[in-house]
Amino acid sequence: MDKTPMTFRFPGPARAFFLVLFSTAALAGLSCHTVSGQEKGHYMTVTKIVDGDTFWADNGTPLGIKVRMIGLDAPESRRTGRKEIGYFGQESKDYLSEWLTGKKVRLEYDVGRYDQYHRTLAYVFLEDGTFVNAKLLKRGYAVVLTVPPNVKYADEFLKLQRKARRHKRGLWEESLDQTR
């Protein structure tokens, strides 16, 4: 049996086609990585808060970009087709609105870039370096929601949630807990 490695020989036009195809794929992967904004420190202005974990930002397009923060879940602040307003939902939205509206944020991405609703999934940072996702958990305005493969800060987020609960912050407050 011949142990010579198999090689493929393509005629000139086919060879050119595959060369262009693979070069384009390699460049596309490179360009997606370098223009993501997280490496260059690109900041966008927050234009609208949807609820305690979702907002719109101006990315230079007519509609802007809808961002869902990774690693957390805030209670619903409005009634939708399938969901009711959640306990502490309005407080969570108000806190994020007060804190982010009109501010500039930088997005950091994990493995999965979009969810099933086509929202951009991101960790969010203010210009001063404040990690918004972490601060929401630390203050008790959201709970941890880890959805693999986006698990970069999962351990840190769990520690912050435990501390907020232990110190009865935000939705963990005893006085609020008794009103349920």
Beta strands, then each sheet from edge to edge (+ up, - down):
strand 1: 44-51
strand 2: 54-58
strand 3: 65-69
strand 4: 72-73
strand 5: 104-108
strand 6: 120-126
strand 7: 143-144
sheet 1: 1+ 2- 3+ 6+ 5- 1+
sheet 2: 4+ 7-
end
